[in-house]
Amino acid sequence: MTSKAFSSQGFEVHIGISDAVLVNDDGSESFIEIGEVVDVDPPSPTRDTIDVTHMKSDIKEFISGLMDGGSATLNCNFIPDDAGQLECREAFTAGQLRNFRFDFNTTLTPNRLKVKGVIVGMPQKASTNDKAGLSVSIKVSSIYSWVNQ
């Protein structure tokens, strides 16, 4: 059987240019690509469990609790004048909830992950004989939406 695996080359991450609290989810919002992303850890949700074990239980019993959207991390070449990186800094400074798109470079569908999130960290890095780097940490604050590009 032939694999359906695909290359991550061409993967893109975009940030919405408006506060997500004020934007309609009608698809009309403009997005800016975050430039020179070198690797991404996309969001990975988890779900809490609620212990409902009682005195007649034979084993611990659980029901589903709330879902946590998880976090995403983007590592980039630090480009001080990149429009997407500047938009990230603006959102971080303002503490704004923003829309994000993670576009996978594949013809398989769905191939775009959409989430709302807050940028919670933007550490920069500079080392001898190395490139300047930027890491963008996003805390997800929405249900995931998988759509076609």
Salt bridges, closest charged atoms under 4 A:
GLU12 OE1 - HIS14 NE2 3.33
ASP25 OD1 - LYS116 NZ 3.16
ASP51 OD2 - LYS60 NZ 3.57
GLU61 OE2 - HIS54 NE2 3.25
ASP68 OD1 - LYS139 NZ 2.61
GLU87 OE2 - ARG98 NH1 2.75
GLU90 OE2 - ARG98 NH2 3.64
ASP103 OD2 - HIS14 ND1 3.45
ASP103 OD2 - ARG101 NH2 3.70
ASP103 OD1 - ARG112 NE 2.60
